[in-house]
Amino acid sequence: MDAWLEVAILKCPNCGNLLAEPVWFLELEQDITCSVCRKTWQASRNLLDKVMLRFEIEGKKVKSVSFSRTA
């Protein structure tokens, strides 16, 4: 059985720190605070990439994680 999560890769415009957040967070048009420089910025304007994470589930445990590109 598989579970999927679409992830956005973001880059802080102030310090360059990279973050991974669920894509739905971008759809809310929320601001994000960088964990390194503590500056707040709009996540959707600083998107680098999106990927789909695939979690292969065996029993009640994650067996493996892989990814594929989104369109």
C-alpha atoms as one frame of an Amber mdcrd trajectory, in Angstrom:
protein
   0.000   0.000   0.000   1.250   3.527  -0.756   0.723   6.970   0.773   1.618
  10.154  -1.123   2.628  13.680  -0.094   3.354  16.577  -2.453   6.244  18.650
  -1.093   7.472  22.138  -2.018  11.164  23.009  -1.766  11.562  26.645  -0.721
  14.538  28.979  -0.361  14.675  31.802   2.149  15.251  35.030   0.186  17.210
  36.499   3.099  19.756  33.827   4.051  19.331  31.082   1.438  18.192  28.404
   3.915  16.313  25.559   2.185  13.011  24.252   3.544  10.591  21.475   2.621
   6.910  22.096   3.287   3.670  20.409   2.164   2.325  22.014  -1.025  -1.036
  22.705   0.590   0.798  25.213   2.801   1.539  27.300  -0.331  -2.104  27.182
  -1.359  -3.027  28.910   1.913  -0.735  31.794   0.858   0.786  31.833   4.323
   3.975  33.597   5.284   6.783  31.450   6.625   9.464  32.281   9.180  12.971
  31.007   8.432  14.372  28.800  11.180  17.884  30.231  10.595  17.547  34.008
  10.138  14.042  34.373  11.671  12.860  36.610   8.794   9.276  36.190   7.560
   8.540  35.899   3.833   5.875  34.647   1.437   6.428  30.962   0.701   4.764
  30.881  -2.740   7.155  33.536  -4.102  10.232  31.511  -3.143   9.399  28.096
  -4.573  12.332  26.180  -6.087  10.720  22.840  -6.906   7.869  20.434  -6.154
   8.098  16.673  -5.754   5.741  13.839  -4.846   6.941  11.664  -1.988   5.774
   8.053  -2.081   5.694   6.180   1.211   5.520   2.425   0.747   3.645   1.019
   3.733   3.983  -2.569   4.871   1.740  -3.562   7.742   1.686  -0.469   9.946
   5.249   0.677   9.145   6.931   2.703   6.415   9.000   0.294   4.335  10.559
   2.828   1.934  10.311   6.396   0.639  10.850   7.488  -2.962   9.999  10.554
  -5.003   8.911  11.636  -8.446   8.717  15.006 -10.135   5.410  16.844 -10.390
   4.301  18.526 -13.578
